[in-house]
Amino acid sequence: APRPGGRRAAGRPSGGGRLGAARLRAVLTAFGAAAVTFMMLMYALERRGRGFILAFGCGCLLSSAYGFAAGTWPFGVVELIWAGVAFQRYRNTPAEQWLAS
């Protein structure tokens, strides 16, 4: 059982504290960087096919999740709106348009 001060019986930290918070920030930063990179790559490839529009929308959702998790809710809201725009564009773009190109 944990003891007062966040130490286990063996004297090791319980995983919380500064080290745990630093790891969480590092993982969150890596997730955010990957999400934004994916989103921008899909945006750049949208002209290649309709599926990239859908992938861009998914990237916006990932970026939105990062924004909310990082505590920057305005970024999360904006990315959520962009995801809606992308999904609407995907729905309104006929699949036949890409077959002719």
N, C-alpha and C positions, 0 to 999 in steps of 0.2 A: 504494500500500500504506500502511496506517496506520503512523504513527511512534510512538515511545514518548511517553507522556503523553496519548494519545487524540487526537492531532491528525493531520489529513490533510496531504498535501503542500502544499495551498493555505493551510494555517493555520487552517482552520475546525474546530470541534469535530466529533467523529465521531457525535454524536447522543445519546450516553450522558450520564452525569453528572447534575448537579442538575437541569438543564432537562428532560432526558428523564424523570427520576423524577417531577418535578412534573407533567409532561404525563400520565404514566401514572396518577398519583393522581387527576388531574382527570377523565380518561376513566373510570376505575373508579368514582369518586364519581357521575358523571353516569349511568353504567350502573346503579349501585345505586339511585339515586333513581328512575330510570325503571322499573326492575323492581318496586320496592316500591309505587310509585304505581299501576302496572298491576295488580298483585296485589290491592291494596286496592279499586280500582275494580271489578274482577271480583267480589270478595267482596260488595261493595255491590249488585251487579246479579244475584246468584245467583237471586233469586226470580223473575226475568223469564224464565228459561229454563235448560234443562239444559246448554246449551252454555256458559253462564257458569261453571258448576261446573268444566267441563273447562278453560276459560280460566284460572280461579283456580288450578287445579293447575299449569298451565304457568307462571303467574306465580310460584308458589312455587318451581318448579324454577329459574327465572331468579334469584330472590332467593337461593336456595341457592348457585347458582354465584357470585353476588356475594360471599356470605359466605365461601366457601372462597377465592376470589381475593383478598379483602381481608385474609385471615389470621384471620378471626373464625370459626373452624371450629364453635364451638357454635351460632352463628346458622345456619350452613350445614346442620348436622345437623337442627336444629329445623324449618327450612323444607323439608328433604327429607322429614321425617315428615309435615308438613302436606300436601305434595304427594301422598304416599301416601294420606292420609285423603281428600283431594279426589277423587283418581282412583277410590277405592273407592266414594265417594258417587255419582260419575258413573255407575259401572257398575251400582249398585244402584237407581238412580232410573229408573223406566220412562219411556220417551219419551212414552207415551200420557198421562201425568200432565200434561204441558205442553200437549198439544193440547186438553184439556178446559177449561183456564183461559182 
